[in-house]
Amino acid sequence: MKKILRTSFLYVAALAVLSSCNTTVGLGRDMRVLGTEMEKKAEQQTGGSGAEYQSGGAPVY
């Protein structure tokens, strides 16, 4: 009985880890797209390229 419970727990834990990995990857992609769109909108509103504020694509504070 203990072996069945242990095996079941391992299967459930593995499924949880694998599903959260997909969710995390998807969230990362969404955030990247959102950041790109925000940068485009900011450039449109300021009318500049933003080169004076950025170095290598990363903001300089």
Legacy VTK file of the C-alpha trace (Angstrom):
# vtk DataFile Version 3.0
C-alpha trace
ASCII
DATASET POLYDATA
POINTS 61 float
0.000 0.000 0.000
2.837 2.399 0.846
4.484 1.702 -2.479
1.287 2.568 -4.377
0.871 5.822 -2.433
4.506 6.764 -2.972
4.301 6.041 -6.695
1.042 7.975 -7.009
2.567 10.921 -5.188
5.593 10.902 -7.491
3.349 10.889 -10.580
1.296 13.793 -9.275
4.425 15.742 -8.335
5.947 15.142 -11.773
2.776 16.324 -13.505
2.686 19.458 -11.361
6.306 20.282 -12.157
5.880 19.704 -15.881
2.695 21.739 -16.137
4.144 24.657 -14.181
7.181 24.647 -16.466
4.933 25.204 -19.486
3.072 27.940 -17.650
6.299 29.704 -16.719
7.601 29.573 -20.287
4.332 30.985 -21.585
4.386 33.772 -19.020
7.939 34.664 -20.006
6.961 34.882 -23.661
3.950 37.038 -22.848
6.071 39.405 -20.761
8.638 39.704 -23.548
5.944 40.594 -26.084
4.384 43.077 -23.666
7.742 44.748 -23.066
8.401 45.037 -26.789
4.987 46.598 -27.387
5.506 49.040 -24.529
8.855 50.116 -25.999
7.292 50.650 -29.431
4.471 52.736 -27.938
6.912 54.841 -25.915
9.012 55.532 -29.009
5.899 56.575 -30.930
4.807 58.955 -28.178
8.221 60.577 -27.706
8.957 60.680 -31.402
12.523 59.542 -30.831
14.502 56.414 -31.288
15.272 56.161 -27.591
18.973 55.643 -28.368
20.007 58.326 -25.901
18.327 56.366 -23.099
19.319 52.836 -24.026
22.511 50.935 -24.505
22.309 47.609 -26.290
18.534 47.408 -25.952
18.615 47.570 -22.148
17.468 50.704 -20.324
20.176 52.703 -18.580
19.079 54.240 -15.286
LINES 1 62
61 0 1 2 3 4 5 6 7 8 9 10 11 12 13 14 15 16 17 18 19 20 21 22 23 24 25 26 27 28 29 30 31 32 33 34 35 36 37 38 39 40 41 42 43 44 45 46 47 48 49 50 51 52 53 54 55 56 57 58 59 60
